[in-house]
């Protein structure tokens, strides 16, 4: 059985009818329970629960302190290439977007590594567009070999791989995977992925599990909020996280909550997600899955990110560029516009001001 079987249980579920029946008394009763079921979690995502955010926040804060303490791990993305063969309507790397394409060679990768390492960061996330021809696994392997001289933890956010390929990357030093399903609703997924291998819903959906089977240390998943009803997407994302966490207890599972940002693309049917909506999704998630780590990226404004810190965030990006080679030079072709443009030092100060400890390094290969 794969997670797809879990998804099918709710594929035709009447979410609106369920939400209409949730009362405030239901929410208050749920928040008194030690463990919350998936149906009770769905209730916490309801419009009714939006009036109970303070109570949800208190419970989420305590859960986060118990399981993660007051530590926030910092990392930054490094874009190796923006070549892509997919036509995804929400992404600037869309093969039809007309942006300038580039790919770093090994010397340029080392220059980027030196620039990032100079900030003190020791955790990095490397990204490419989805183009196996121009950025094959062999290229990623050579890049990782260079990066291992500078960083203690290297995660990847690239095209989905086979279990064997994940194992190959782990052998040279990769320890984490970030891969977003983008949208869990199959019909919406088919609409926004117009062409290219990313149209294969099932192969992407099963990628996190293939990484878990390969014994990847950390697997981070998420949906791009704004492509579909955020309540439904947050619910299925959490079910996916719960599935992986229960089945692969030796893997650290985390969830990101990215919202769609301005981009060079054709997607116009954005389902607007308010700040309050994102907070509700995050609090409901933390109350349902207290052991899950939550990642908040620089897609969000700096003030908003700072306010989220006590509510369950355990990982934040810092000193971010979404351009290929953007830490050493700029070509003006970013994947999306970032909102929090602060340096690593500035974000460290903001975390300390909240009474939390910024962590630049929390583990390394022996």
DORO-240921 format. One line per field, with one value per residue (C-alpha): residue number from 1; x, y, z; chain. Coordinates in steps of 0.25 Angstrom, whole numbers, plus 5000, padded with zeros to 4 digits. Example, Ala and Ser with C-alpha at 12.3 -4.5 7.8 and 13.67 -1.06 7.14 Angstrom:
<pts>
pos (1,2) $
px (5049,5055) $
py (4982,4996) $
pz (5031,5029) $
unit (A,A) $
</pts>
This chain:
<pts>
pos (1,2,3,4,5,6,7,8,9,10,11,12,13,14,15,16,17,18,19,20,21,22,23,24,25,26,27,28,29,30,31,32,33,34,35,36,37,38,39,40,41,42,43,44,45,46,47,48,49,50,51,52,53,54,55,56,57,58,59,60,61,62,63,64,65,66,67,68,69,70,71,72,73,74,75,76,77,78,79,80,81,82,83,84,85,86,87,88,89,90,91,92,93,94,95,96,97,98,99,100,101,102,103,104,105,106,107,108,109,110,111,112,113,114,115,116,117,118,119,120,121,122,123,124,125,126,127,128,129,130,131,132,133,134,135,136,137,138,139,140,141,142,143,144,145,146,147,148,149,150,151,152,153,154,155,156,157,158,159,160,161,162,163,164,165,166,167,168,169,170,171,172,173,174,175,176,177,178,179,180,181,182,183,184,185,186,187,188,189,190,191,192,193,194,195,196,197,198,199,200,201,202,203,204,205,206,207,208,209,210,211,212,213,214,215,216,217,218,219,220,221,222,223,224,225,226,227,228,229,230,231,232,233,234,235,236,237,238,239,240,241,242,243,244,245,246,247,248,249,250,251,252,253,254,255,256,257,258,259,260,261,262,263,264,265,266,267,268,269,270,271,272,273,274,275,276,277,278,279,280,281,282,283,284,285,286,287,288,289,290,291,292,293,294,295,296,297,298,299,300,301,302,303,304,305,306,307,308,309,310,311,312,313,314,315,316,317,318,319,320,321,322,323,324,325,326,327,328,329,330,331,332,333,334,335,336,337,338,339,340,341,342,343,344,345,346,347,348,349,350,351,352,353,354,355,356,357,358,359,360,361,362,363,364,365,366) $
px (5000,5005,5000,4991,4982,4980,4978,4967,4959,4957,4957,4942,4939,4929,4938,4928,4917,4926,4931,4917,4914,4926,4922,4931,4928,4934,4946,4948,4946,4956,4966,4965,4969,4983,4983,4975,4970,4970,4955,4957,4969,4960,4950,4962,4963,4949,4944,4938,4951,4956,4950,4959,4973,4977,4974,4980,4993,4995,4994,5003,5013,5014,5015,5026,5034,5033,5038,5047,5051,5054,5064,5062,5071,5075,5078,5079,5075,5086,5080,5089,5081,5068,5067,5053,5045,5032,5021,5015,5006,5010,5026,5035,5044,5033,5039,5031,5034,5045,5055,5070,5074,5087,5094,5106,5119,5127,5136,5124,5117,5130,5129,5115,5118,5129,5120,5109,5119,5124,5111,5113,5102,5105,5092,5088,5077,5081,5071,5070,5059,5054,5063,5070,5077,5084,5085,5086,5088,5103,5103,5097,5106,5118,5112,5110,5124,5129,5118,5122,5135,5127,5114,5110,5096,5092,5077,5072,5060,5061,5052,5047,5056,5056,5060,5073,5076,5073,5083,5093,5092,5092,5105,5112,5106,5092,5084,5071,5060,5050,5039,5025,5014,5009,4995,4989,4975,4978,4969,4975,4989,4986,4981,4993,5004,5002,5013,5026,5029,5024,5010,5012,5004,5007,5022,5023,5014,5022,5035,5036,5033,5044,5054,5049,5052,5066,5068,5068,5070,5060,5048,5041,5028,5017,5006,5007,4996,4988,4986,4974,4965,4975,4967,4967,4982,4986,4978,4984,4998,4997,4991,5003,5013,5006,5006,5021,5024,5017,5022,5037,5040,5055,5052,5051,5038,5035,5025,5026,5014,5018,5009,5009,5017,5018,5025,5026,5015,5001,4994,4982,4973,4980,4972,4976,4981,4981,4991,4981,4978,4993,4993,4981,4987,5000,4993,4984,4996,5004,4992,4990,5005,5013,5026,5026,5035,5030,5038,5035,5042,5045,5032,5026,5029,5039,5029,5020,5031,5036,5022,5021,5034,5027,5016,5023,5034,5047,5054,5055,5062,5072,5080,5072,5073,5064,5074,5084,5097,5090,5099,5111,5104,5090,5084,5070,5063,5058,5048,5039,5040,5044,5038,5048,5061,5069,5083,5087,5091,5078,5070,5079,5076,5061,5061,5069,5059,5048,5056,5059,5073,5077,5085,5094,5099,5092,5098,5109,5113,5122) $
py (5000,5014,5028,5028,5018,5028,5040,5032,5031,5046,5048,5050,5054,5065,5075,5087,5078,5074,5088,5093,5083,5087,5095,5103,5093,5082,5090,5093,5078,5074,5084,5077,5063,5058,5052,5057,5048,5051,5055,5064,5070,5073,5080,5089,5094,5098,5112,5110,5107,5121,5127,5118,5121,5127,5113,5106,5114,5112,5097,5097,5105,5096,5084,5090,5094,5079,5073,5083,5093,5107,5104,5109,5103,5112,5108,5114,5109,5108,5108,5100,5101,5106,5097,5091,5082,5084,5093,5097,5109,5114,5114,5123,5111,5107,5102,5113,5125,5130,5133,5132,5118,5115,5104,5105,5097,5091,5104,5113,5103,5104,5120,5119,5110,5119,5131,5123,5117,5131,5134,5123,5114,5099,5094,5095,5092,5090,5092,5090,5091,5077,5074,5060,5063,5076,5072,5057,5050,5049,5064,5065,5055,5063,5076,5069,5065,5079,5084,5074,5082,5093,5088,5078,5075,5075,5074,5073,5079,5073,5064,5052,5040,5025,5018,5014,5028,5034,5023,5028,5042,5038,5031,5044,5052,5056,5054,5061,5062,5073,5070,5077,5070,5085,5081,5068,5069,5060,5068,5081,5075,5071,5085,5092,5082,5084,5076,5069,5057,5065,5061,5048,5050,5036,5036,5049,5046,5033,5040,5043,5029,5024,5033,5028,5014,5018,5023,5038,5045,5056,5057,5070,5071,5081,5087,5100,5107,5116,5105,5099,5100,5102,5094,5082,5083,5085,5073,5063,5069,5065,5052,5049,5054,5045,5033,5035,5037,5025,5016,5021,5024,5026,5037,5052,5056,5071,5080,5093,5102,5111,5121,5124,5136,5146,5138,5138,5128,5127,5122,5132,5124,5127,5123,5134,5130,5140,5141,5137,5124,5120,5122,5113,5102,5103,5102,5091,5083,5085,5080,5068,5064,5070,5062,5068,5080,5092,5100,5114,5120,5134,5134,5141,5155,5157,5162,5150,5140,5146,5145,5130,5126,5122,5114,5102,5106,5098,5102,5115,5119,5131,5140,5134,5136,5128,5131,5121,5125,5137,5137,5142,5149,5152,5150,5155,5141,5136,5125,5134,5147,5146,5154,5153,5158,5159,5154,5142,5152,5159,5147,5142,5155,5154,5139,5143,5155,5145,5137,5126,5120,5121,5108,5108,5094,5082,5070,5064,5051,5043) $
pz (5000,4997,5001,4989,4996,5007,4998,4991,5004,5004,4989,4988,5002,5004,5011,5011,5017,5028,5031,5032,5044,5052,5065,5074,5085,5076,5075,5090,5093,5082,5088,5102,5096,5098,5084,5072,5061,5046,5046,5058,5051,5039,5049,5053,5039,5038,5037,5051,5057,5052,5064,5073,5068,5082,5089,5077,5078,5093,5091,5078,5086,5097,5088,5080,5093,5098,5085,5079,5090,5086,5074,5060,5049,5038,5024,5010,4996,4985,4971,4962,4949,4944,4932,4932,4922,4929,4927,4940,4940,4954,4952,4945,4941,4932,4919,4911,4920,4912,4923,4922,4925,4932,4940,4949,4946,4958,4959,4960,4970,4979,4978,4983,4994,4999,4999,5007,5016,5020,5026,5036,5030,5030,5025,5010,5000,4986,4975,4960,4950,4945,4933,4934,4921,4926,4941,4942,4955,4951,4951,4965,4970,4966,4971,4985,4985,4984,4994,5005,5007,5012,5018,5029,5023,5009,5004,4990,4984,4969,4960,4967,4967,4968,4981,4975,4971,4985,4991,4981,4985,5000,4998,4994,5005,5003,5015,5013,5002,5000,4990,4989,4982,4979,4979,4984,4977,4964,4955,4959,4958,4943,4940,4945,4940,4925,4919,4924,4933,4945,4940,4946,4959,4965,4962,4969,4980,4984,4983,4998,5001,4992,4999,5013,5008,5004,5018,5015,5029,5026,5017,5015,5008,5005,4996,4989,4996,4986,4975,4982,4994,5005,5015,5007,5003,5017,5021,5011,5013,5028,5025,5016,5027,5037,5028,5026,5040,5045,5034,5035,5049,5047,5037,5042,5034,5033,5026,5018,5016,5004,4998,4983,4980,4968,4957,4942,4938,4933,4946,4949,4957,4970,4983,4992,5005,5016,5027,5037,5028,5028,5043,5045,5036,5043,5057,5053,5047,5060,5069,5060,5058,5070,5066,5051,5049,5041,5031,5027,5016,5011,5003,5015,5020,5031,5041,5039,5039,5053,5059,5054,5062,5075,5068,5064,5054,5055,5042,5034,5021,5022,5013,5001,4986,4976,4964,4959,4965,4972,4984,4976,4964,4959,4945,4949,4946,4960,4962,4970,4977,4992,5003,5014,5008,5021,5023,5031,5042,5042,5043,5055,5062,5060,5065,5078,5080,5081,5092,5082,5078,5063,5060,5048,5050,5058,5052,5043,5037,5045) $
unit (A,A,A,A,A,A,A,A,A,A,A,A,A,A,A,A,A,A,A,A,A,A,A,A,A,A,A,A,A,A,A,A,A,A,A,A,A,A,A,A,A,A,A,A,A,A,A,A,A,A,A,A,A,A,A,A,A,A,A,A,A,A,A,A,A,A,A,A,A,A,A,A,A,A,A,A,A,A,A,A,A,A,A,A,A,A,A,A,A,A,A,A,A,A,A,A,A,A,A,A,A,A,A,A,A,A,A,A,A,A,A,A,A,A,A,A,A,A,A,A,A,A,A,A,A,A,A,A,A,A,A,A,A,A,A,A,A,A,A,A,A,A,A,A,A,A,A,A,A,A,A,A,A,A,A,A,A,A,A,A,A,A,A,A,A,A,A,A,A,A,A,A,A,A,A,A,A,A,A,A,A,A,A,A,A,A,A,A,A,A,A,A,A,A,A,A,A,A,A,A,A,A,A,A,A,A,A,A,A,A,A,A,A,A,A,A,A,A,A,A,A,A,A,A,A,A,A,A,A,A,A,A,A,A,A,A,A,A,A,A,A,A,A,A,A,A,A,A,A,A,A,A,A,A,A,A,A,A,A,A,A,A,A,A,A,A,A,A,A,A,A,A,A,A,A,A,A,A,A,A,A,A,A,A,A,A,A,A,A,A,A,A,A,A,A,A,A,A,A,A,A,A,A,A,A,A,A,A,A,A,A,A,A,A,A,A,A,A,A,A,A,A,A,A,A,A,A,A,A,A,A,A,A,A,A,A,A,A,A,A,A,A,A,A,A,A,A,A,A,A,A,A,A,A,A,A,A,A,A,A,A,A,A,A,A,A) $
</pts>
